[in-house]
Amino acid sequence: MIKLVMAGAAGRMGKTILQLASRDKTFKIVGGLEQRGHAALDQDLGPIMGSDLMGVKVTQDATATLKGADVLIDFSHFSALPENLKAAVKTRTACVIGTTGIPAATLRQIRVASRKIPILQSPNMSVGVNLLFTLAALAGKVLDESYDLEIMEIHHRMKKDAPSGTALKLLEILLAARGRDMRKDVIYGRAGETGARGKGKIGVFALRGGDVVGDHTVSFFGDGERVELVHKASSREAFARGALLAAKFLAKKKQGLYHMPQVLGMA
């Protein structure tokens, strides 16, 4: 049995992951974390995830909560991640990190921490999106710069970061496939008299509205044809299932930095 702690326990993803974990006999939920001042602190996890009392309360003390845990799944705000990582290293707890908008300094902290504990960090853990990453890399190499490349993502009105972590991962993959530079060749939206589209540029657009879980489209515009790779999430359960697969994967691993293609048998 895998003893699981959820960071960001009262958030949309946290609740969904906890609900699925509670129905999976592989997991025992032993803790929930939220940041200082959060309304869910000191509340029982059960009602938060829509079930009966569990006798497990939401706290802000990561070190105390992680003692005896096997895996931490972190979908908190990126500002909470450094302290959660420190606690995980101290308690030797494996970490699945799905938080997005992570600053470069915290990404470095993740790499350093992975020398002591197993960590998997991904902006998106769904099977479909990870297949999209693979297909985008292939298309980016096969379709040359005569095809104009644009990335568009759509999310619900409450999402705080833009572009999404998934869109940024797609951008990273396609920049590598095309041999392009993040600083010179990326356009985030367009306005005014922009002139003709520059060859080799990659456009990235973020739309926000309603309750959209997450749509991502990569478009290759050629002369006489257009190729599009599209993923549309209709439920957060797709991401939650991937996070729990990652937790099962990490529970058997030694220290190191792992990736979703390894979990899904795609690498």
Secondary structure by P-SEA (a helix, b strand, c coil): ccbbbbcccccaaaaaaaaaaaaccccccccccccccccccccccccccccccccccccccccccccccccccccccccaaaaaaaaaaaabbbbbcccccccaaaaaaaaaaaacbbbbbbccccaaaaaaaaaaaaaaaaccccbbbbbbbbbcccccccccaaaaaaaaaaaaaaccccccccccccccccccccccbbbbbbbbcccccbbbbbbbbcccbbbbbbbbbccaaaaaaaaaaaaaaaccccccccccccccccc
